[in-house]
């Protein structure tokens, strides 16, 4: 187990490698590898474990009865998933968790994570504190997605999302974590219509786009001041 890598993740932030080794035994830590597009957690299944992405990345995907699907979130290396379901016994997942690429996941027992041992050690309390901060951050991200999907027009949704990405990256040039289909799913729009709108925005001088690389023009910036 790469405890140096874990010490750099948000969940284990501020905890020494030696203490992480002790925690991993306490948390019943297990590693597992997945192939691209393999389902890690299937909707309708309960889990008592949270997953920490050691390598690669995963998406949380909502599948609807009539066959449509929407990406609800993207989980990159070092981040966690399934913490909400794992915290509530018997709670079934509403989404599939799918490997975007070959990845390795570290599973941790949630009950053991949120229950301190008899020694009430400081590093275990720090772990719980970190988990609380992560959950709060994810709530903010969910609020952001609701903000991006609230506008009625497709262009307004794209402008909202791209504006946020520019602020996050502190630059008018950035790379988003989605391909075209994934971005369309995230914004809850049709892919073809979205691609057409991106082409129109490029012709209008608002953006320059190549695959998932975007550059916002001064016209774009001026219109959002």
C-alpha positions in Angstrom: 0.0 0.0 0.0 1.4 3.4 -1.0 1.0 5.3 2.2 2.9 8.3 0.8 0.3 8.7 -1.9 -2.5 8.3 0.6 -1.0 11.0 2.8 -1.5 13.4 0.0 -5.2 12.6 -0.5 -7.9 14.8 1.1 -9.2 11.9 3.2 -5.8 11.2 4.8 -4.6 14.9 4.8 -2.5 15.8 7.8 -2.0 12.1 8.9 1.5 10.6 9.0 2.4 7.5 7.0 2.9 5.5 10.1 -0.5 6.4 11.4 -2.1 5.7 8.0 -0.7 2.1 8.2 -2.4 1.7 11.6 -5.7 3.2 10.2 -5.7 0.9 7.1 -5.7 -2.2 9.3 -8.5 -0.6 11.4 -10.6 0.3 8.3 -10.3 -3.2 6.8 -8.7 -1.7 3.7 -8.8 -3.7 0.4 -7.5 -2.9 -3.0 -9.1 -4.0 -6.3 -8.4 -3.2 -10.0 -11.1 -2.5 -12.6 -11.1 -2.3 -16.4 -12.4 0.6 -18.5 -16.2 0.8 -18.4 -16.4 -1.8 -15.7 -19.1 -1.2 -13.1 -17.6 -0.7 -9.6 -20.9 -0.2 -7.7 -24.2 -0.9 -9.4 -27.4 1.1 -8.8 -29.8 -0.7 -6.5 -27.0 -2.3 -4.4 -26.1 -1.3 -0.9 -22.6 -0.9 0.3 -20.8 -0.5 3.7 -17.6 0.7 2.0 -16.4 3.9 0.6 -14.1 3.8 -2.4 -10.9 5.9 -2.7 -9.5 6.1 -6.3 -5.8 5.1 -6.2 -5.3 5.4 -9.9 -7.5 6.3 -12.9 -10.9 7.9 -12.5 -14.6 7.0 -12.2 -18.0 8.5 -13.1 -21.2 8.3 -11.1 -23.9 7.7 -13.7 -27.7 7.8 -13.3 -29.5 5.4 -15.6 -33.2 6.1 -16.3 -35.9 3.5 -17.0 -36.2 4.5 -20.7 -32.5 4.1 -21.4 -31.2 7.6 -21.0 -28.3 8.2 -18.6 -26.7 11.3 -17.0 -23.3 11.7 -15.4 -23.8 13.1 -11.9 -20.2 13.3 -11.0 -16.5 12.6 -11.9 -14.2 11.2 -9.3 -10.5 11.6 -10.0 -7.4 10.0 -8.5 -7.2 10.6 -4.7 -10.9 11.3 -4.3 -13.6 9.1 -2.7 -17.1 7.9 -3.7 -20.1 6.1 -2.2 -19.7 7.8 1.2 -23.4 8.7 1.4 -24.7 5.2 0.9 -22.0 3.7 3.1 -23.0 6.0 6.0 -26.6 4.8 5.9 -27.1 1.0 6.5 -29.0 -0.7 3.8 -29.2 2.5 1.6 -29.2 1.4 -2.1 -27.1 3.4 -4.5 -29.1 5.5 -7.0 -26.2 5.6 -9.5 -23.8 3.3 -11.1 -20.1 4.0 -10.4 -18.2 3.2 -13.6 -14.5 3.1 -14.4 -13.7 5.8 -17.0 -10.3 4.1 -17.6 -8.4 1.2 -16.0 -8.3 2.1 -12.3 -7.4 0.8 -8.9 -9.8 1.4 -5.9 -9.1 1.2 -2.2 -12.2 0.2 -0.2 -12.6 1.3 3.4 -15.2 0.2 5.9 -17.4 3.2 6.7 -18.5 1.9 10.1 -15.0 1.6 11.3 -14.1 5.0 9.8 -16.7 7.0 11.7 -16.3 5.0 14.9 -13.2 5.8 16.9 -11.2 3.0 18.6 -11.1 2.7 22.3 -7.9 4.7 22.5 -9.7 7.7 20.8 -6.5 8.4 18.8 -6.0 11.9 17.3 -5.3 10.6 13.8 -8.6 8.8 13.7 -10.4 11.9 14.8 -8.5 13.8 12.0 -9.8 11.2 9.5 -13.4 11.9 10.5 -12.8 15.6 10.3 -11.4 15.2 6.8 -14.4 13.1 5.7 -16.8 15.8 7.0 -14.9 18.5 4.9 -15.1 16.3 1.8 -18.8 15.8 2.2 -19.3 19.5 2.6 -17.3 20.2 -0.6 -19.3 17.6 -2.6 -22.5 19.3 -1.5 -21.2 22.5 -2.9 -20.3 20.7 -6.2 -23.8 19.3 -6.4 -25.2 22.8 -6.0 -23.0 23.9 -8.8 -24.4 21.2 -11.1 -27.9 22.3 -10.2 -26.9 25.9 -11.1 -25.5 24.8 -14.5 -28.6 22.7 -15.4 -31.1 25.4 -14.2 -31.0 27.7 -17.4 -33.5 26.7 -20.1 -31.2 27.4 -23.1 -28.4 25.1 -24.1 -25.9 28.1 -24.5 -26.7 29.4 -21.0 -25.9 26.0 -19.5 -22.6 25.9 -21.4 -21.7 29.4 -20.4 -22.4 28.7 -16.8 -20.3 25.6 -16.8 -17.4 27.1 -18.7 -17.4 30.2 -16.6 -17.0 28.1 -13.4 -14.2 26.0 -15.0 -12.3 29.2 -15.8 -12.6 30.4 -12.2 -11.6 27.0 -10.8 -8.5 26.9 -13.1 -7.7 30.7 -12.6 -7.2 30.8 -16.4 -9.2 31.4 -19.6 -7.5 28.3 -21.0 -8.3 24.9 -19.3 -9.1 21.3 -19.9 -12.4 19.8 -18.6 -12.6 16.3 -17.2 -15.4 15.2 -19.7 -15.5 14.2 -23.3 -18.4 15.5 -25.4 -20.9 12.7 -24.5 -20.0 13.0 -20.8 -20.4 16.8 -20.8 -23.8 16.5 -22.5 -24.8 14.0 -19.9 -23.6 16.2 -17.1 -25.5 19.2 -18.4 -28.5 17.0 -19.2 -28.6 18.0 -22.9 -28.5 16.2 -26.3 -24.9 15.6 -27.5 -25.5 16.6 -31.1 -27.3 19.8 -30.1 -24.5 20.6 -27.7 -21.8 20.1 -30.3 -23.7 22.4 -32.7 -24.0 25.0 -30.0 -20.2 24.8 -29.2 -19.5 25.3 -32.9 -21.8 28.4 -33.0 -20.1 29.8 -29.9 -16.7 29.3 -31.6 -18.0 31.1 -34.7 -19.3 33.9 -32.5 -15.8 34.4 -31.1 -16.8 33.4 -27.6 -14.6 30.3 -27.3 -11.9 28.2 -29.0 -12.4 24.5 -28.4 -10.4 21.4 -29.3 -11.8 18.2 -27.9 -11.9 18.9 -24.1 -9.6 21.9 -24.2 -11.3 25.3 -24.1 -10.0 28.9 -24.3 -12.4 31.7 -23.5 -12.1 34.8 -25.5 -12.0 38.4 -24.2 -15.5 38.7 -25.7 -16.7 35.9 -23.4 -14.9 37.4 -20.4 -16.3 40.9 -21.0 -19.8 39.6 -21.3 -19.6 37.9 -17.8 -18.2 40.8 -15.8 
